[in-house]
Amino acid sequence: MKVTKAEFVISAVGPNQYPEDALPEIALAGRSNVGKSSLINRMISRKNLARTSSTPGKTQHMNYYRINDTMYYVDFPGYGYAKVSKVQRAAWGKMVEKYLAERETLKLVLLVVDLRHPPTADDRMMHEWLKHYDIPMCVVATKADKIPKTRLPRHIKIVKETLGILPGESFIPFSSELGLGRDELWALIESRIASGEQAEEEQDKENRS
């Protein structure tokens, strides 16, 4: 996709603040400091629309970014940061769970993990939760540029085995620095949005008949 327009819209703290224009939404979930903001910036070819932070846990809301006036990236609060209070983590968890379960405009969740390390218990829990509820998902393994090419297959194998990713399930190694995986990820996103629109059109036809 050629991105000609990208803008931050809102840091939402609940459903009453989510956009109501029914544009498709692509959500990003992952632990704090895994590189979600850098991924968004690389995908839209901007340096700092999605603000990166050296302080884990800084994103405390659902950050909406409108792309080409045709879709949104929705950046979830990062999980797994110990210094965030249990009460705050519980509140974030409820907000994210409600969004994932009820948001009709959600077309795909990008589960962002760090390719340099085995997925955490929180990563595994999120992956299992998304599979259990049959939510369309792609695991995006960031920071691929930090691993020597000869060791890349081993790291990919570890991530897939730890999460239990089956053959045919979406998995994309990614580098925000080099742009590795960008075109493949855009192709997947556009495909998911197109299939969602087709399904809605077919449902409309059935409702009218």
C-alpha positions as CSV (number, residue, x, y, z in Angstrom):
1,M,0.0,0.0,0.0
2,K,1.2,3.5,-0.8
3,V,0.5,5.6,2.3
4,T,-0.3,9.2,1.3
5,K,-1.9,10.3,4.6
6,A,-1.5,9.1,8.2
7,E,-2.6,10.8,11.3
8,F,-3.0,10.2,15.0
9,V,-6.7,10.4,16.0
10,I,-7.2,9.6,19.7
11,S,-5.9,7.8,22.7
12,A,-9.1,6.1,23.7
13,V,-9.8,4.8,27.2
14,G,-13.1,3.1,26.4
15,P,-15.6,2.2,23.7
16,N,-17.3,5.6,23.9
17,Q,-14.1,7.1,22.5
18,Y,-13.6,4.7,19.6
19,P,-14.1,6.1,16.1
20,E,-17.6,5.6,14.7
21,D,-16.9,5.8,11.0
22,A,-16.7,1.9,10.7
23,L,-13.4,1.9,8.9
24,P,-11.5,-1.5,9.2
25,E,-9.2,-1.7,12.2
26,I,-5.8,-3.6,12.5
27,A,-4.9,-4.0,16.1
28,L,-1.3,-4.5,17.5
29,A,-0.8,-6.4,20.7
30,G,2.5,-7.2,22.3
31,R,4.6,-6.7,25.5
32,S,6.0,-3.3,26.4
33,N,9.0,-2.2,24.4
34,V,8.6,-4.9,21.7
35,G,8.6,-2.4,18.9
36,K,4.9,-1.8,18.0
37,S,5.3,1.9,17.5
38,S,8.4,1.4,15.3
39,L,6.5,-1.2,13.3
40,I,3.7,1.3,12.7
41,N,6.1,4.0,11.7
42,R,7.9,1.7,9.2
43,M,4.6,0.5,7.7
44,I,3.5,4.1,7.0
45,S,7.0,5.3,6.1
46,R,7.0,7.9,8.8
47,K,9.7,8.4,11.5
48,N,7.7,9.5,14.5
49,L,3.9,9.5,14.0
50,A,3.7,6.6,16.5
51,R,5.9,7.8,19.3
52,T,8.4,5.3,20.5
53,S,9.6,5.4,24.1
54,S,12.6,4.0,26.0
55,T,10.2,3.7,29.0
56,P,8.2,0.5,28.9
57,G,4.5,0.7,29.7
58,K,4.1,4.3,28.5
59,T,1.3,3.5,26.2
60,Q,-1.7,3.3,28.5
61,H,-4.6,3.8,26.1
62,M,-5.8,2.5,22.7
63,N,-4.0,4.7,20.3
64,Y,-5.8,5.1,17.0
65,Y,-3.9,6.1,13.7
66,R,-6.0,6.7,10.6
67,I,-4.3,5.6,7.4
68,N,-5.3,7.1,4.0
69,D,-8.8,7.7,5.4
70,T,-9.4,4.0,4.7
71,M,-8.3,2.1,7.8
72,Y,-6.9,2.3,11.4
73,Y,-4.0,0.9,13.2
74,V,-4.9,0.5,16.8
75,D,-2.0,0.2,19.2
76,F,-2.9,-1.6,22.4
77,P,-1.2,-0.9,25.8
78,G,1.9,-3.0,26.1
79,Y,1.6,-6.0,28.5
80,G,4.0,-7.6,30.9
81,Y,5.7,-4.6,32.5
82,A,6.2,-5.3,36.2
83,K,6.3,-1.6,37.3
84,V,2.7,-1.0,36.2
85,S,0.3,-1.6,39.1
86,K,-1.8,-4.7,39.1
87,V,-5.0,-2.6,39.2
88,Q,-3.8,-0.7,36.0
89,R,-2.9,-4.0,34.3
90,A,-6.3,-5.4,35.1
91,A,-8.0,-2.4,33.7
92,W,-6.0,-2.5,30.5
93,G,-6.7,-6.2,30.2
94,K,-10.5,-5.7,30.5
95,M,-10.4,-2.9,27.9
96,V,-8.4,-5.0,25.4
97,E,-10.5,-8.1,26.0
98,K,-13.8,-6.2,25.5
99,Y,-12.4,-4.6,22.3
100,L,-11.3,-8.0,20.9
101,A,-14.5,-9.7,21.7
102,E,-16.9,-7.1,20.6
103,R,-15.3,-4.7,18.0
104,E,-17.0,-5.4,14.7
105,T,-14.6,-3.3,12.7
106,L,-11.6,-5.4,13.8
107,K,-10.2,-7.3,10.8
108,L,-6.8,-8.5,12.1
109,V,-4.6,-8.6,15.2
110,L,-0.9,-8.4,14.8
111,L,0.7,-10.2,17.7
112,V,4.1,-8.6,17.9
113,V,6.9,-10.6,19.5
114,D,10.7,-10.1,19.8
115,L,12.5,-12.5,17.4
116,R,15.6,-12.4,19.5
117,H,14.0,-14.1,22.5
118,P,11.6,-16.9,23.1
119,P,8.0,-15.7,23.5
120,T,7.0,-14.9,27.1
121,A,4.2,-16.4,29.1
122,D,2.1,-13.3,28.3
123,D,2.8,-13.8,24.6
124,R,1.7,-17.4,24.8
125,M,-1.4,-16.4,26.7
126,M,-2.4,-13.7,24.2
127,H,-1.8,-16.2,21.3
128,E,-3.9,-18.9,22.9
129,W,-6.7,-16.4,23.7
130,L,-6.8,-15.1,20.1
131,K,-6.9,-18.7,18.7
132,H,-9.6,-19.7,21.2
133,Y,-11.9,-17.0,20.1
134,D,-11.0,-17.5,16.4
135,I,-9.8,-13.9,15.9
136,P,-7.8,-13.4,12.7
137,M,-4.2,-13.0,13.7
138,C,-0.6,-12.7,12.4
139,V,2.4,-13.2,14.5
140,V,5.0,-10.5,13.6
141,A,8.5,-11.2,14.9
142,T,10.3,-7.9,15.1
143,K,14.0,-7.0,15.4
144,A,15.0,-9.5,12.8
145,D,17.9,-7.3,11.7
146,K,19.5,-7.9,15.2
147,I,20.1,-11.6,14.5
148,P,22.8,-12.9,12.2
149,K,21.3,-14.5,9.0
150,T,22.8,-17.9,9.8
151,R,20.9,-18.0,13.1
152,L,17.6,-16.6,11.8
153,P,16.0,-20.0,11.0
154,R,16.7,-21.2,14.5
155,H,15.1,-18.1,16.1
156,I,12.1,-18.4,13.9
157,K,11.7,-22.1,14.8
158,I,11.9,-21.3,18.5
159,V,9.2,-18.7,18.3
160,K,6.9,-20.9,16.2
161,E,7.3,-23.9,18.5
162,T,6.9,-21.9,21.7
163,L,3.6,-20.4,20.4
164,G,2.4,-23.5,18.7
165,I,2.1,-21.9,15.3
166,L,0.9,-24.4,12.8
167,P,1.8,-24.7,9.1
168,G,-0.2,-22.2,7.1
169,E,-0.8,-19.8,10.0
170,S,0.4,-16.3,9.4
171,F,4.0,-15.5,10.6
172,I,6.2,-12.7,9.4
173,P,9.7,-11.8,10.4
174,F,10.0,-8.1,10.5
175,S,12.6,-5.3,10.8
176,S,11.6,-1.7,11.4
177,E,15.2,-0.7,10.6
178,L,15.5,-2.5,7.2
179,G,11.9,-2.7,6.2
180,L,12.0,-6.5,6.1
181,G,8.5,-8.0,6.0
182,R,6.8,-4.6,5.3
183,D,5.5,-5.6,1.8
184,E,4.4,-9.0,3.0
185,L,2.5,-7.6,6.0
186,W,0.8,-4.9,3.9
187,A,-0.3,-7.6,1.4
188,L,-1.8,-9.6,4.3
189,I,-3.6,-6.6,5.8
190,E,-5.1,-5.6,2.4
191,S,-6.2,-9.2,1.9
192,R,-7.9,-9.3,5.3
193,I,-9.7,-6.0,4.7
194,A,-10.8,-7.0,1.2
195,S,-12.2,-10.4,2.4
196,G,-14.0,-8.6,5.3
197,E,-15.6,-6.2,2.9
198,Q,-16.7,-9.1,0.6
199,A,-18.2,-11.0,3.5
200,E,-20.2,-7.9,4.5
201,E,-21.5,-7.4,1.0
202,E,-22.6,-11.0,0.9
203,Q,-24.3,-10.6,4.2
204,D,-26.1,-7.5,3.0
205,K,-27.4,-9.4,-0.1
206,E,-28.7,-12.2,2.2
207,N,-30.4,-9.7,4.4
208,R,-32.1,-8.0,1.4
209,S,-33.3,-11.3,-0.2
